[in-house]
């Protein structure tokens, strides 16, 4: 019998094929569990590699599981390569826990781009490398400190899209973000280092929560920059950053020249999902402010596939 046909070449996806390297939990929605399903709903073929496989996320009293090391990651890549299965349009990365694993991912980028020179690490043309540089939040570092320099020196220059939060953007730019002008300058610094698209997914300025996005369509052009004001929901959720980056990838590929439109759709989806999550927990008699909440991902699939556009971008001039 002949070997199976190469699906990505014989029947290519109209939207793209994503290799997603992130964490995985058996219970709950973080990492790949939070990113793969939404991308599939938006029409993407998604092949996940789980950087860790845990029983649940680490916010529970205990967790068990396994951590994939760099050599094991490379074994998977070599297995795909041996069968000519390495044709991807996008590479999506999330939480990475060690320098050695992050360096291996950079080798994966090189390997994928040797197969498909148009790959974007996040943008349609990894061919596109979309990188959520998960390092910490609210002044707290989640990863070893030496990972920060690897992101700055090696990852940012090869990424097509970056989706840091405020703290991560500060780490990558060495700029304290205390105002909208600071947020815009941080985007400019990141553009100069590599990526054409930057979305700082949450910035807290004087009690207001903002998303700031920036698209530099070519290096000689001034970036198109915008903000979206986001209402505060009085609860803490897990997996929202992973979901937001997946939604930004999904919609920015559908609207490649309109990052503001993609961000409007992504924010509208996410906020509808979060509100449903709070409502469902409240209806069940649970105090949604007493602990972190698992998001209601499956129950919100209509909001992911066909979001009601409830949040608008305001362009900077």
N, C-alpha and C positions, 0 to 999 in steps of 0.2 A: 504494500500500500504506500502511496506517495505521502510525504509529510504534509501536515495541515497547511493551508494557504496562509499567507501573512495578512492578517485581517486589516491592519492599519494601511496596507498598500492596496489590497484588492478591493476593500470596502472602506475607504477612509471616511472618518467623521467629517461632517460638514462644518462643525465648529472647531474641533481639535481633539488631540489625544494628550492627556495630562499624566505625567509621572509625578506622584505626590509622595514625598518622603517626610513623614511626620510620625508622631506618637500614636498609639492605639490603646484604647481601653475596652475591656469586655463589657462593662457596665458604664453607661453614661456617654456623653458626647463632648469629647475634646479631640484635638489633633485630626487624624484622618477620619475618625468617626463623625467629626463636625464638618469636615470639608468635602468628603467624597460624594455623599448623597446630594447635597445642593448642586454640585457641579454636574452630576448625572441628570438631575432634574432640568438643568439648563442646557442639556443636550450633549455634554462632553463624555467621551470615553475616558475613564479614570483608572489607572493602575496604581494601587497603593503599595508602598513599602513602609512597613511599620518600624520606626527607629527604636521604639520600645513596645512591649506588649504587657500591659499591666491589668490587674483585675479591675481596677477603678482608678480615678485620678487621685493625686497625692493629697488632696484636701480632706480625705477621709481619715479616720484614726489609724488605719493601716492599709497597706497594699502589697500585693505579691506579683511577681512576673519576671520577665526577662528583658535584657537590654541588648540590642543589636550592636555589634562593634563594626569598625571600619572594614575589616577583612570579610566579615559576613555580608556586609552591604556589597562589596566588590564581587563576591561570589555570585550574588543575584544578578548583578549587571553582566558579568561574564556569561552566565547562563542565558540571559536574554540575547546577548550579542551572538552567541554560538548558533542561535536559531534565527538570526536576522530579525529580531523583535525589538530593536532599539529605536524605532522611528517614533519620535514624540514631537509635538509642536510646543508643548509647555512643560516646564519643570517647576513644581511648587514645593517649597520647603517651609517647615515650621520649627518647632522646638528641636534643638540640637544640643546634646549635653556634654560634648567633649571636643577638644581641638582636633584630635585624630579623626573623628567622624566627620567634622566639618571640612577638613582637608580632603577627605575621600569624596565628599559631595562635590567639591571643586573639580576633582578628577572626573566625576560623573558628568559635570557640565561640559568639560572638554570632550569627553567620549560622545555625548549626545550631539554636540555641535559638529563633531567630525562626521557623524551620520547625516545630520540635518543642519547645514550651516545657518539656517534661518531660525534656529531654536531661540526662544526667549525664556529667560529665567523669570517667567511671569508675563511676558508680552508675546503676542501671537507670532511675531517674526522672530527658543530655546530652542528651540529654537528658541522659546521665551522663558527667561528665568524670573519667576515671581518669588520674592523672598520676604517672608515675615521674620525679621531678625529678633526672635524671641530671646530676650536677655533679662527682662525684669519689668517692674512697674512701680510707680509711686515711690521712687527713690530706692527700691530694693532690688538687688541683683539676684536673679534666679540661677545663674550659670557661673562656671569658673571665670574669674576675672580675665584670664588670658584669652578667652574667646572673643572679647571685645575688640582686641587689636586685629584678630583674624577677620572679623566682619569688616572692620574699617579698611584694612589693607588689601584684602583678597576678594571678599564677597561683594561689597558695594560696587567695585569697578566692573564686575561682570553681570550684575543684575539689570534686568529690564524695568522691573517695578519693585519698589520697596514700600512696605506698609508698617513702619514702626509706630509705637505709641509715643507719647511725649517724652518719657524717660529714655526710651531707646534712641529717639532722634537726638536727644541731648548727648548721649554716649557716643553716637556716631559722628556728631559734628563738633563736639566739645563746646557747644554753645548752650547757655542757659536760656530756656524758652519761658519768658515772662509776659509776652505780649503777642498779638497777632503778627506784628512786624518781625518779631523773633522767629515765629513759626515759618513765615515766608522766607526769611533768610536761611533757616535750616534747610528748607527745600532747595534753595539755590546752591548751597554748599554740597548737598547730596547730588544734585544734577551735575555739578562740576566734577564730581568723583566718578560718575558713571551712568546711573539709571535715568531714563527719559521720563519716567513716571514715578512720582512720590506721593504717597498719601499718609499723612500723619493722622492716624485713625481717631485719636482722642487727645485733646489739649484742654487742660483746665486753666482758664484765665479769669481771675476775679470771680470765681464761683460759677462761671459759664463754661459749658462743655461744647467744644468745637471739633469738627473734622476740617483739616486744611489739606487741599490737594493741589498738585502742580504738575503740569505737562509741558516739557520742553521738546517740541517736535523736531527741532534740529539744534545743533550746538551754537549756531549763529543767531538763533531766535530767542526773544524774551519769553520765558515760560508763561503759559496761561494758568492763572492761579485763582482759586476759589475757596470758599468756606461753606460749611453746612452747620447750622446751629442744631444741636442735639439736646432734647429734653432729658433731664435726669429721671431715671426710674429708681425708686428707693429700694434697691435690692442688689445683691451681688451674684453674678452668674459665672459659670465656667464655660470655656469653649467659644466665647464670643469673638475673640481675636482671630481664632482659626477660621471661624465661619465668615467673618468679615473679609478676610483676605481671599477666601474662596469665591465669595460673591463679587469682589472687585475684579478678580481674574475673569470670572465668567462674563460679567457685563462689559468690562473694558475691551474684551475681545469682540463682542458684538457691536460695540461703539468705539472703534479704535482711535478715532479722532476727537472723541467727546468724553474725556475722563470725568468731567462734571456730571454728565448724564449717567454714566456708569455708577458714580458715587451716589447720586440721588436714588437710583434703583436699589443699590446695595444697602444704604442706610434705611430706606423705607421697608425693605424686607426684614432687616435685622430688628428694627424697632417694633414692627408688628409681632414678630416672634417673641421678643422679650416681654411685650405687654401681655401676650397670650400666656406665657409662662407664669407671670405673676398672677394673672387672673385665675388660672387653673389651680395653683397652689392655694390661693386665698379661698377659692370655692371649696377646696378640700379641708379647710379649717387650719391651714398651716401659716404661721407668721413668716412671710417672705423676707423679712429683714433679720431673721434669727440666724441664718446660715447661708452658705452659697447654694444656688439652685442649679439643678440639671435642666438644660434648656429643652423645650418642647419642640424638637426638630421635626419629627414625623408629622405631628399634628399641624405644623405650619407650612406644609409643602406647597399649598396654594399661594401663600404669601411669598414663597421663594420663586415659584415658576412664573407667577403673574402678579407682581407686587403693585399695590395701589400707590401711586406716586404722591406721598404725603410730605416729603421733605425736598426743599428746593435749594440748589446751590446759588450762592451770591458771588459773582465774579469780582475780583479785584481789578482796578484799572490803574 
